């Protein structure tokens, strides 16, 4: 007979003073797993270790013994318990699926509030990634150790001597396989690892420090090595690996954390917010009682209340995190609410790494005014969208564009050739081919190093799948082309290229259509795409955008020339 855990195992807690731990009995690998539950005082808790893992397939369960009775857990947690278990000594652990009564919404809400302290107080946090599919876990362990021996602060991957064995070391492929592990895609694991005193990765039979792993990946990030060996960028893990160190980093806000983590998954959409409330940047919101975990609220309620609080207390920057699908833009929820369960793009335009914009030209926003679900702002309508093109990016066929009105599809090479031809179309740029290429990577670093001719040549080189023109066929140019493609992929995925009535090029939300408008909201450093609705000045907010030629404050001169005007904007 199987017992329902919520009816038979859990003694009530006395929040906030008590919590549960499990005692893992000793045993060999082949022996059944047996655990015991203990309710302990937070103030007098024993030393314990915590487990970070992916819950995995809920249909793939294993039965263990809990207090002498059958208890079902997912296979991934079972793997973790077997891997951690000692053959001679009991171990005191914390694991969420066992130590929290998942069927008790009130208990879940209460315990989530303390999740950060549960991991920060643990002696060790075991990051359990399961068995290596390729059986090469020790290759990962040894390449990390060998790379640590380099002075990473003095050497970039490209500065490593050509004769050094690490340059073409096949073990990097094993590390690339690890970065595809499902653990890296889950929302909750970010705080579990980042708050840990000593996070240790258990990968098959190997083990190594999580922060050593992150340091190596950060060193490799955005280099041709990373692309060549299939290493995922894992931006959220690289930039938020240790919450104890960057808790007061003025470069980031709680909005940045939520935005960077938006692509991560979780089974409950409310956890897109709750999984990050353990970060010190969230403390002002929590201490003012503006955000509290409450699983009795709907996801829409959670998102609406959070967006309102963030706009009121941290400003309009949060609007740059808004994303919509064709269905959500039609829903009753105000369009200015960030739907954290809609995660289409890989990077915010507002804060792509190492890029800063000033579309508002230093103009500051007045206090935001709410009237019901309407948000009243000041804005500058730049132009209307005349054409939009869906972007397709393929490792095999390169970059292509499909006209959303006609369905015509053209490759990058064809587009660049067409831009070089004179016609009667409005022109906002003296070098349209360079402007277009720069738009695709929002003015990224590839174009700070190269002339227009070389920039176009690099783009065409990758479009032709490495068949470069003879005058550009060098390893340096091939590496530059790979970096360019990586930059384009990072910002163009699930975005649309737009051309406006005046001939401006831009990157816009995927659902942008003819007749939508590009608008600078005063006080925000990137433009937005708005969809007019009914009366003049009333809009739905589709999301942020990049409009080439207006990102560095050029709107100031446009206002002086009376090409554009500031006006009241109502977003509902």
Secondary structure, DSSP 8 states (H G I E B T S, - for coil): ----HHHHT-----TTTEEEEEEE----TTS--EEEEEEEESTT----EEEE-----TTSEEEEEETTEEEEEEHHHHHHHHHH--SSS-EEEE-HHHHS-TT-HHHHHHHHHTHHHHHHSSS-EEEE----TTS-HHHHHHHHHHHHTS-TTT--GGGS-TT-GGGG-THHHHHHHHHTSGGGGBSTHHHHHHT-SSEEEEETTEEEEHHHHHHHHHHHTTSHHHHHTT----HHHHHSS-TTTSTT-TT--HHHHHHHTTT-B-SSTTHHHHTTTTSGGGHHHHHTTS----TTS-HHHHHHHHHHHHHHHH-GGGGGG----TTGGGSSS-TTS--TT----SS-STT-TT----TTTT------EEETTEEEEEEEEEEEEEEEEEEEEETTTEEEEEETTT--EEEHHHHHHHHTS--SS----SSHHHHHHHHHTTT-GGGTSS-HHHHHHHHHHHHTTT---GGG-SHHHHHHHHHHHHHHHHHHTTEEEEEETT--EEEEETT--TT-EEEEETT-SS-EEEEE-SSTTEEEEEEE-EETTSTTSTHHHHHHTTSS-EEEEEE-
